[in-house]
Amino acid sequence: MRITFLGSGTSHGVPMIGCSCAVCCSDDPRDKRLRPSILVEEGDRTILVDTTPDLRTQALRAHLCRLDAVLITHTHADHIFGLDELRRLNHLMGAEIPVYGDAGALKDIRRIFEYIFVPTQMGGGKPRIRLIEATERFLVQDLPVQAIPVLHGALPILGYRFGNAAYVTDVSCIPPTSLQRLQGLDVLILDSVHPAPHPTHLGLQEALAVVDALQPRRTFLTHLSHLYSHATEETILPAHVRFAYDGLILEIAD
């Protein structure tokens, strides 16, 4: 299995509009962060997690030409406002794309992207998607996926586990039952928005406490704000914990 980080930034991205801080002006390409998303590839199966406003740029960088499914963590703008870009992949594949999420997320998608689901004139094009409620365990083209319920402040959202890897972004609390589902990981991808505590995300110390509790072999922190300089702050992390960056590719053992 291979996981590619399409974006490792916050809802603002890095650099932020109008900001002249050292990280936003950094020459380090690892400090250039699009909105958070990953691509999961296993054999000939390809899964996208979240459709960010940067999806067109992310798809071009990753040479993305097909998808077997899209998984939605939640419906904040930085995670779904690129959904219309799926129509180009529909055209390339000649097929609709399954989109998985919890019941609340699917309801939001129908409301926010109402034009997709109502009859309209021909021309212009719109995505062809099939909304499917994510159960605790489901299959994408025979690839097992496990939904991991977590909290984003007071909002229930989903992380996802793929074999020995899991993606848990925009999280402030992981319930005990979900911690059980995250045992025995080779790779944990975990939210850590900035060094200090935050009401709807894990700060650095909270994220490291989750790592200590779960003991994955490797952890990559994502959803990184401009308060993290990749080169500087990574030096203070434990050896088995790294910062993600856009374009990073992970190989995951079976």
N, C-alpha and C positions, 0 to 999 in steps of 0.2 A: 504494500500500500504506500501511496505517496500523497503527502499533504503539501500544498503550496499556499503560502500566505499571499492573498491578493491585496489585502490591506491590513495594517496593524495599528491604525490611529483611532482617534476618538471621533465624535460626531462633527467636530470642527475640522478634522484633518490636521496635519502638520506639514508645512507651516500654516498657521492660522491667518486668516485675513486681517490685515492691519497690525500685525504683531512684528516687532523688531528684536525680540529676545534672541539670546545666543543660539537656542535650538532651532527656532524658526529661520534663522539666518545661517544655519550650519551648512558646511560643504559636505558633511558625511551623508552619503545616500541613504544610510540606515535611519536617518532622522527625517526623511521624506515619507510621510505616512498617509496613505489613503484610508478611507473609511473601512471598518473591520469586516473581513470576509475571508473564507478559505475555500480551496478547491480540493476535493478528495477523489483520488483516482486509485482504482484497484482492478487490475486486469483491463478489460475494455469498458469498465463502468466509471462514470464521471458524475460527481455530486457537487453542487454548489451550495454553500451555506450562506444565506442572505444575499439580497440583491441591492447593493449599496448605490447611492447616487453616482459613484465612480465606476459602475459596472462596465461601461463601454471601454474606458481606459484599461481596466483590469483584464477584461476579456482579450483585448488586443495584445497586451503584454504577455498573457499566458497562452496565446494562440488557440483560444477556445473556439471550437467549432461544433460541439455537441454537448448535450447534457442528458443524463438519465433521470435526474430529479433535482429539485431545489428544496432545501430545508430552511424554514424560517424560525429564527430564535424568538423574535418578537417584532412588533410593527412600528417601532420608532423610525423616524424619517431616515436616519443614517443606515438603517438595515433593510428598507424595502423600496426606497424611492427610485431605484433603478430597474424596477420590475418590467417596465415597458421595453427595456433592451432585449428581453427574451424573444421578442418577435423576430429578430434577425436569426436567432438560433432555430426558431420554428421553421423559418424559410430554408435554412441550410439542411435541416434534418427532414423536413416534410412531415413533421409530427408535432403533436401537442406535448407539453412538458408537465409532469406531475409536480405539484407544489404541496409540501407537507408543513403543517404547523398545528398548534393547539386550536381548540374551538374558537377562542377569542381572536387569535391571529387571523384565522380564515374569515371570520365575520368582518374584521377590520379591512382585510383585502377587498372583500366584496363592496364595502362602503367607499374606501379611498379610490379604488380603481373600478368604479361602477361602469365606466364605458366599455370595459372588457366583456361584461356579462349581459349587456343589452344590445338588441339589434341596432346596427348603424349602417350608413351608406357604405358601399364598396369604395375602396381606395384608402391610401394612407397606412393601412395595416394596423393590427393590434395583436397583442400576445394571445396565443392559444394555450391556455393552462387548464389543468384539472386539479381542483383543490381536494386534498385528502387529509383528514384529521389524523395526526400522528398518535398512534397507540404506544404503549410502553415499549413494545418491540415490534418492528416491522421490517420488511424486505424491500430493497431497491435493486431490481434485477438480480435477485438471489444474494445480495450483499446485506447481512444483518445490520440493522441500525437500532440503537436503544435511545429513547428519549429520556432526558434527565431533567426533571422539574427543579427549578431554582427560583430565587427571588431577586428581582431588580428593584431595590427599595421595597415597596408594597406590591409591585406588579409581578404576578406569576409568569415566568417565561420558561423556555426550554434550552438546555444544552443537549449535545448529542455525543454518543459514543459509537465508534466504529472499531470493532475488534479491540486492539490494545491501545487505541488512541481515543481521546475525548476532547471536545471543544466546548468550553464554558465561558462565555463572554457576557458582559453587562450584568454581572452578578454581585450581590452584596451579602447574600446568605445562601448556604447550601444545606437543606434539611438533612437530618440523619439518614433517612431512607435513600436519598440521592447520594450521600457520601458512600453508602454501601455499594451503589452501582458504579462507583468510580474507583473501586479497589483494583489492584493488580495491573496498573497501566504501564505501558512502555513510555507513552508520551501524554502529558496533560498540557493542554493549551488553556490558559487561565487569564481572566481579566485582572488588570491592575492599573487603574486609570492614572494615578499619580502617587507620589510618596506618602502623602498625608491621608488620614481617614476621609471617607466620602459617604454621603447618605445613601447612594444608589449603586455604588461600585466598591470593589475591594481596593483599599490602599495597599501599599507595598507590604507592610507588616502583616495585615490580614491575609493577603495572598500567600505569603510565606508560611503562615500558620496552617493554611489549607494544605500546602505542599507537605509540611511536617506530618500532618494527620494522615495523608494518603500515601506518601512515600512512592510516588511514581519514579521510574528510572530517569526520566528527563522531563523538565517543565519549561514551557515557553510562555512568557508573559506578553499579553497583547492588549489592545484598546489603550494604547499609550499616548498620553498627552504631551504637550511641549514642555512639561516640567521634568521630563526624562531626556537627558542626553545619552544616546546609546553608548558611546565610548566611555563616558565618565561614570554613569550610574551602574553600568553592567559590572564594573570592577568590584562593587560591594556585594554582589549576589553570591550565593553558594554556588559551588562548581557545577552542580547538576541543574541549576536554574539559569536561563538566559532570557534576554529580550528577543522577541520576534522582530522581524523587519520585512518590509514588502519585498516579495520575490524569493524569500527563504523557502527552500524545499526540504522536507523531512521524509526520510525513508523509514517506514514502520515495519518491524518484524511481525510475522504471523504469530 
